[in-house]
Amino acid sequence: MVPQVQIIGITGIPEVTEGDDLAALILSAAQAQGTTLEAGDVLVVTQKVVSKAEGAVVDLKDVTPSPLALEFAREHNKDPRHVEVVLRESRRIVRMERGVLIAESKHGFICANAGVDASNIPGEERVSLLPRDPDGSARRLREVIMARLGFPVAVIISDSFGRPWRLGSTDVAIGIAGISPLKDYRGVTDPYGYLLRTSTAAVADEIASAAELVTGKVDLVPVSIARGFPYLPDEEATAKGLLREASLDMFR
């Protein structure tokens, strides 16, 4: 067989609001466009719709900025209330300069603004937060979908992260369920006889990034299906397995 992976966008998902049955919306939209999920599919769901369904949206009118937020906002022409929300969602500030705020979120993700984002949120002066427990969100969504379908699928919750050494952002997995996030090649001999000693592929991130080619940023396609990738099923795996331990991080 010729190796191939297919990415299928799911269109027609309506605006998601707090309390919505996200699984029902996804399955209904897939059925309406004639797409049938299959056993072994990976459902890639963008963070924004998960946050909306879980009510992880903040109205900036209700936010009182701290002195630190006011100072940074004044120096860099930012909304101090937005900065304040970022500070509240941060475990620590990694870098705060040139108008950029890089933070370690409460989940352990190091990214711009601790994942706080104003894009693709209806209404003025509202921002979304990352889900409180992205792995738990993925697990719950997977359980409901599998109960309705009757066969196994995996779920990845994705978000866009920047990269320190390259321009542009790519989507990564911030929550997973049913799929091992890494493919370990250590101990494998390549076709030329070389023994691999350090190679480990971040397959959950690679699937999330591939899915973004279909979902886009402004195309109203918040969910896609990755089909054909022979991932390793794992009922216990979490996206935290993708985070490098501080003791192994040469750049902290």
Legacy VTK file of the C-alpha trace (Angstrom):
# vtk DataFile Version 3.0
C-alpha trace
ASCII
DATASET POLYDATA
POINTS 252 float
0.000 0.000 0.000
1.098 3.559 -0.699
1.538 5.426 2.606
-0.911 8.297 2.857
-2.734 10.418 5.407
-5.957 12.244 4.586
-7.176 15.413 6.332
-10.924 16.072 6.054
-12.388 19.335 7.295
-15.834 19.339 8.915
-17.837 22.348 7.769
-21.156 23.715 8.929
-20.491 23.671 12.674
-22.517 26.579 14.104
-21.208 29.184 16.520
-20.423 27.317 19.724
-21.637 28.733 23.030
-21.215 27.719 26.651
-22.921 24.455 27.473
-23.254 23.232 23.891
-22.958 19.498 23.205
-19.809 19.735 21.110
-19.859 16.046 20.180
-23.402 16.372 18.841
-22.487 19.464 16.820
-19.483 17.721 15.277
-21.305 14.511 14.397
-24.310 16.385 13.008
-22.117 18.605 10.815
-20.120 15.615 9.561
-23.323 13.780 8.655
-24.754 16.834 6.902
-21.714 17.098 4.606
-21.694 13.363 3.931
-18.591 12.543 5.963
-18.610 9.355 8.019
-16.104 8.857 10.808
-14.225 5.567 10.731
-12.529 3.432 13.336
-8.981 4.676 13.861
-9.694 8.248 12.794
-8.134 11.100 14.750
-10.549 13.938 15.408
-8.648 17.229 15.650
-10.633 19.945 17.434
-9.335 23.492 17.704
-9.002 24.918 21.187
-11.299 27.837 20.545
-14.503 25.807 20.165
-13.630 23.719 23.222
-13.083 26.865 25.274
-16.350 28.349 24.055
-18.294 25.202 24.941
-16.709 25.126 28.391
-17.297 28.818 29.049
-13.590 29.697 29.130
-14.276 33.189 27.795
-13.676 36.415 29.714
-15.410 39.760 29.234
-12.733 42.426 29.587
-15.339 44.846 30.959
-15.216 42.803 34.155
-11.404 42.899 34.501
-9.522 45.372 36.700
-5.862 45.550 35.642
-3.059 45.347 38.171
-0.211 47.900 38.343
2.072 45.510 36.432
-0.503 45.106 33.671
-0.997 48.864 33.501
2.751 49.480 33.238
3.352 46.917 30.483
0.262 48.037 28.551
1.281 51.684 28.738
4.813 50.958 27.503
3.655 48.814 24.581
0.265 50.256 23.651
-1.703 47.207 24.844
-5.083 46.815 26.489
-4.208 46.562 30.206
-7.228 44.364 30.866
-6.038 41.848 28.266
-2.566 41.913 29.824
-4.108 41.335 33.240
-5.937 38.224 32.027
-2.642 36.909 30.624
-0.947 37.471 33.987
-3.746 35.645 35.784
-3.430 32.666 33.426
0.358 32.464 33.851
2.437 30.310 36.127
5.470 32.463 35.336
6.516 35.147 32.861
9.280 33.927 30.563
9.886 37.141 28.604
8.167 40.512 28.621
9.623 42.919 26.090
9.142 44.495 22.628
5.413 44.318 23.168
5.527 40.533 23.422
4.538 38.598 26.514
5.775 35.006 26.599
4.455 33.084 29.559
4.277 29.613 30.989
0.599 28.838 31.355
-0.846 27.068 34.361
-0.782 23.896 32.255
2.977 24.182 31.666
2.745 25.375 28.051
5.215 28.115 27.129
3.544 30.339 24.551
2.513 33.888 23.730
0.024 35.421 26.173
-0.410 32.140 28.085
-2.856 31.132 25.357
-5.195 34.080 25.938
-6.615 35.115 22.561
-9.129 37.627 21.215
-9.458 36.162 17.708
-12.546 34.273 16.545
-14.585 35.355 19.571
-17.931 37.047 18.859
-18.668 40.323 20.596
-16.369 43.142 21.548
-13.878 43.078 24.399
-13.961 39.339 24.974
-11.035 36.910 25.062
-10.792 33.160 25.289
-8.670 31.173 27.713
-7.203 27.737 27.218
-9.404 24.939 28.586
-8.661 24.335 32.261
-7.803 20.688 31.563
-7.270 20.125 27.812
-6.524 16.418 28.284
-9.709 16.030 30.291
-11.644 17.905 27.606
-10.253 15.575 24.926
-11.035 12.516 27.031
-14.644 13.539 27.691
-15.261 14.428 24.042
-13.796 11.108 22.934
-15.925 9.120 25.371
-19.141 10.733 24.134
-18.252 10.334 20.463
-17.225 6.693 20.850
-20.410 5.942 22.806
-22.445 7.325 19.909
-20.374 5.734 17.137
-19.610 2.395 18.734
-15.955 2.200 17.658
-12.627 3.726 18.740
-11.323 7.101 17.585
-8.653 9.383 19.023
-9.065 13.072 19.849
-6.536 15.899 19.702
-7.243 19.431 20.902
-5.016 21.818 18.973
-3.824 25.393 19.317
-1.413 27.640 17.425
1.996 28.213 19.007
4.879 30.310 17.767
8.413 28.935 17.494
11.558 30.563 18.900
13.840 29.906 15.930
11.477 30.048 12.953
8.908 32.508 11.657
5.220 31.707 11.687
3.108 29.564 13.953
2.110 25.925 13.755
-0.676 24.074 15.508
0.310 21.703 18.312
-1.554 19.265 20.533
-2.511 20.741 23.906
-4.896 17.908 24.783
-5.076 14.296 23.621
-7.092 11.159 24.247
-6.582 7.649 22.903
-3.326 8.292 21.068
0.318 8.141 22.080
1.745 11.646 21.477
5.215 10.360 20.608
6.667 7.749 18.278
9.926 6.453 19.702
12.511 5.349 17.135
15.288 4.773 19.657
16.819 1.344 19.207
15.566 1.066 15.621
18.055 0.529 12.786
17.487 2.657 9.675
17.609 1.161 6.118
21.348 1.933 5.940
22.265 0.153 9.150
22.487 3.186 11.453
21.151 2.617 14.963
18.875 5.464 16.025
19.663 6.603 19.559
17.752 9.844 20.127
15.008 10.095 17.477
11.496 10.592 18.829
8.730 12.053 16.641
6.036 14.291 18.144
3.254 12.677 16.108
0.367 14.359 17.973
1.870 17.756 17.172
2.456 16.701 13.564
-1.178 15.641 13.170
-2.378 18.906 14.743
-0.154 20.915 12.405
-1.322 18.990 9.339
-4.953 19.520 10.343
-4.423 23.289 10.483
-3.812 23.266 6.727
-7.525 22.434 6.445
-9.021 24.268 9.414
-7.149 27.532 8.778
-7.464 30.620 10.958
-10.528 32.363 9.520
-12.276 29.651 7.502
-14.876 28.573 10.096
-13.672 24.965 9.983
-12.817 24.280 13.647
-12.744 20.473 13.413
-11.080 18.021 11.054
-10.448 14.319 10.719
-6.972 12.858 10.223
-7.344 9.474 8.539
-4.821 6.835 7.610
-2.061 7.499 10.141
-1.088 4.299 12.004
-0.866 5.834 15.468
-0.251 3.869 18.636
-3.451 3.760 20.729
-2.882 4.752 24.363
-5.687 5.124 26.884
-3.450 6.755 29.502
-1.427 9.203 27.408
-1.706 12.966 27.909
-0.376 15.998 26.068
1.777 16.716 29.112
3.963 13.915 27.763
5.079 16.350 25.063
6.455 18.879 27.538
10.193 18.883 28.069
11.212 18.631 31.698
12.947 21.698 33.115
16.039 19.638 33.895
16.361 18.779 30.183
15.655 22.293 28.891
18.875 24.081 27.906
17.119 27.408 27.276
15.378 28.193 30.578
LINES 1 253
252 0 1 2 3 4 5 6 7 8 9 10 11 12 13 14 15 16 17 18 19 20 21 22 23 24 25 26 27 28 29 30 31 32 33 34 35 36 37 38 39 40 41 42 43 44 45 46 47 48 49 50 51 52 53 54 55 56 57 58 59 60 61 62 63 64 65 66 67 68 69 70 71 72 73 74 75 76 77 78 79 80 81 82 83 84 85 86 87 88 89 90 91 92 93 94 95 96 97 98 99 100 101 102 103 104 105 106 107 108 109 110 111 112 113 114 115 116 117 118 119 120 121 122 123 124 125 126 127 128 129 130 131 132 133 134 135 136 137 138 139 140 141 142 143 144 145 146 147 148 149 150 151 152 153 154 155 156 157 158 159 160 161 162 163 164 165 166 167 168 169 170 171 172 173 174 175 176 177 178 179 180 181 182 183 184 185 186 187 188 189 190 191 192 193 194 195 196 197 198 199 200 201 202 203 204 205 206 207 208 209 210 211 212 213 214 215 216 217 218 219 220 221 222 223 224 225 226 227 228 229 230 231 232 233 234 235 236 237 238 239 240 241 242 243 244 245 246 247 248 249 250 251
